[in-house]
Amino acid sequence: MANIKSAKKRIDVIATKTERNKAIKSRVRTYVKKVDAAIAAGDKAAAQAALLEATSEIDKATSKGVYHKNYASRKVSRLSLAVNKMA
């Protein structure tokens, strides 16, 4: 356990940021699951709508520093490809 005041503060700040990042990542995963579910159901219109929402959430998470921009770009690209491959 830390003894120095600044180290104790860092522990608290890191814990707060970790909780925030977990919540944001969980939210993104939920939206990605909605896209996957729409693809599995074969509903292209719903998949496109879900893709739009998921892309927005991924971009928000990236702007907050939760994801690296290349990771986010790859994630959006793969989701878009899956939706576009639908008949």
Summary of the structure (lengths in Angstrom):
residues: 87
radius of gyration: 17.3
end to end distance: 57.4
largest distance: 61.5
contacts: 224
relative contact order: 0.13
helix: 84%
strand: 0%
